[in-house]
Amino acid sequence: AAEPWPENAALYQQLKEEQILLSDNASSLAVQAFLQMCNLPVRVICRANAEYMSPSGKVPFIHVGNQVVSELGPIVQFVKAKGHSLSDGLDEVQKAEMKAYMELVNNMLLTAELYLQWCDDVTVEEITHPRYGSPYPWPLNRILSYQKQWEVRRKMKAIGWAGKTLEQVLEDVDQCCHALSQRLGTQPYFFNKHPTELDALVFGHLFTILTTQLITDELSEKVKNYSNLTAFCRRIEQQYFEGHEKDSSTIAARSSKRPLLR
């Protein structure tokens, strides 16, 4: 039997209006979508130091009872242990396929978001540094930003992305969107009529890309080229977010295309 889900379950992320960056916003929204699809209520709490509160150093993380769990994968496993799963109806082949597509999203979309934030010099100076360090006084704001930039660029070097141009990164995003579009086809969800963790992950990243104002629209245009993906985002927004909680931490505040990273 499923364990009762506590009413005071909370999800932590950085400050929404002035601090959170595209990649963290997407990851947080993916977890929110997953929990909504499981019909598990969670209160979103924004904290300037959310990244440092997280057991893995990454956001979002959830606080449920006396448990603290960060990132979508571990949260999915934690929720499954409590008796809630979106992918129980899939056979082994479908589960393997779902995991492969989730890897694709993390390896392509998430990495592209990090590249854009920390390796594109114009975006770094105009958006990333001001937002990332915004809760802190000078010079701590710059020190923390440069530390994070060094950390991300080291990762990019390790996975072979450091030498890529922005055009090459955008091409990778397009290829990822093409693969997702082909898999989705005319279905409401990636595995037909019921959402899985893959739907939550894809929604988190694509919706955030579509509703985040960056230096240029090149990233969001890659997603807009695929009408079934934009329709997919709208469908999940309507079904799982609109008309649910009315507090300021829900997706409704984002759907008006307000700039998130300006």
N, C-alpha and C positions, 0 to 999 in steps of 0.2 A: 504494500500500500504506500501511496505517496505520502511523504512527510508533510505536515502543514508548513506553508511558506509564511514566515513572519511578516506582520504588517509593517514593521519598521525597517525592512530591508532597504539598503541605501547603495547608490552607485556614486562614486567620486570621480570627478574630472576637474580640469583647471577652470579658471574663471572664463565664462562663456563670451562675454562681450569684448573684453580687451586682451585676453591672454592666450586662449587655446588656439593651437595651430591646426591646419587642415588634416594632417595625418591622425592626430589624437582625437580630433572631432569625429572623424570617420570611424575610428575604432570604438569610440564611446557610443556612437549612434548604432553601430552594428550590434553591440551588446544590448542596448536598449530595445532594438528591434527583436532580437532573439528572445528576450524576457517577455516582451509583449506577445510574441507568437506563442510562447508557453503559457500565456495568461498569468504571469507572475508579476505582481506590482512591485515597483521599485521607485524610490524617491531619489532624484538626481540632486547631488550636493556639490557645489562648486567651491573649490579651495585653491588658493594660489600655490600651495605647496603639495598638491595632490600627487605629483610625480615622485616627490620625496617620501610621501606617506605609503606609497605602494610597495608591497613586498618584493616585486620584481623590478621596481623603478620605472614601470610603464603604466599608463592609464588606458582604459578605466580600470578601477577595481571595485568589487562589491563587498559590502559588510553585511553578512547575514548571520544573525545570532552571534556566536563567538568566533565565526569564521571570516577570514579576509582572503579573497581570491582575485587575482588580476588577470586580465586579457581574456579574449573570447574563448580560445581552446580550453584552458583550465576551467573557465566558468561553465562551459558546456558540460564538461565532465562532472563538475560539482553538482550542477542541476540534475544531471542524469542519475547521480547517486541518490538524489532526493526523490527519484521516481518520475521525473519529467524529461521527455525526449521528443524531439521533432523528427528524428530519422529512424525510429524503430520500425516503421513500415517499409523501409527500403531493404532490398536483398543485398547480399554481400558485394555483388558486382556494382550495384548502384552506390553503395557506401564508399567503395573504392573510387568510383568516378567522382562522387561528391568531394572527397578529400583531395583528389587531384585538382579539381577546379578551385578549391579553397587555397591550395598551395599556389596556383596560378595568380589568384587575386593578391595574395600576400607578396609573392615574388615580383609581380609587375606593378600593380596599382599602388600598394603601400610603399614600395621602394621608389616609385616615380614621385609620389607625394613628398617623401623625405628628400629626394634629390632636388626637387623644385624648391623646397623650403631652405635647404642648407647648402646647396651647391650652385644654384643660380644666383650670381652676384647681385643683380638688381633686386630680386625678391628678398634676398638675405638682408640687404641694407634698408629697403623700404618697408618690409612687412615683418620678416622673421625676428630680427634683433629687437625692434621696438616692442613687438607683442610678447615675445618670450621673456624678456626681462622686465616687462611693465610693472609687476607688483613690487619690484625691488629698487632701492635707491642707487644712484651712481656712486662708486664704480661697480658695485656688485651686479647690477643688471647686465653690464657688458661682460664681466668676468664669467657669469653663468652662461650667457649666450655663446661666448667663444668656446667655453668648455664643451657645450653641447654640439656646437658646429664641428669641433675637432673630432669628437666621438663619432658623429654621423659620417663625416668624410673618411674617417679611418675604416668604417664599415663599408662604405662605397668602394673604397680601394680594394678591400678584401674580396668583394664579390664581383669586381671587374666593371663597376659602373663609374668609377672616378674619371675615366677618360672619355666618357660619352658626352656628346653635345645635347643641348636641349631638344633639338630636332629628332635625334635618335631616341631619346626618352619618350617623346610624344608618339613616335612610331611604335614603340613598345606598348604604350597605352592603347593605341589604336588596334594593335594585334590582339591584345587581351580582350578589348571590347568586342572585337569581331568574333572571337572564340565564344565569348559569353552569349552574344546575340544569336550565334548559330545554335548553341545548346538550348537556349530558351525557346527559340522559334515563336510559335503562336500560343504556347502554353501560358497559363497564369503564373506558374512558378517553375523552377528548374526541373523539378520532378513532378510535373503535372499539376494536380489540384491542391496539394498541401505544401506549405513552406517548410524548408529545412534550414539548418545552420548556414548553408550556402546562400540562401536567399537573404538572410539577415546580414551576412558579411558583404555581399554584393551591394545590397541596398545602402548600407552604411557608407561605403566608399563612393558609389555613384551619386547618391543624393547629395552628399557633402561637396563633391566636385561640382555638381550642377548649381549649387546654391551659394558657393563661396566666390567672392570677388577677389581675383588676383590681379597682377600687373596687366596681363592680357587674358583673353578668353580662350586661348589656344587649347588648354586642357579640357575645359567644359565642352568645347566644340567637338572634340573627339568622341565624347559620350553622346552628344546630340545627333551625331551622324547615324545613330542606331535607334530608330523610333520605338522598337519593341523594348529597349532598355529604359528609355525615358518613361514609357507607359508603365512599365514594371515598377519604377520608382514611385510614380504617382499612385498606382494601385495600392502599394504597401503603405504609403503615407496615409491614404484615405482609410484603409481598413484597420490599421493598427495604431494610428496616432491622432488623427483628427477626431475631435469630440471625446477623446479620452480625458486624461487629466488636463485641467485648465491652468495649472501653475506655470510660471515662466520658464521652467526647465524642460518643457516638452518641445517637440518638433514644430508645433504650430508657430512658434516665434520665428522659426527659420524659413517657413514656406513662403514668406512674402518676398523672397529674393534679397533680403537685406544683406549688405556686405558683412561677412564674418571676419575677414582678415584685413580689414582696412582700419 
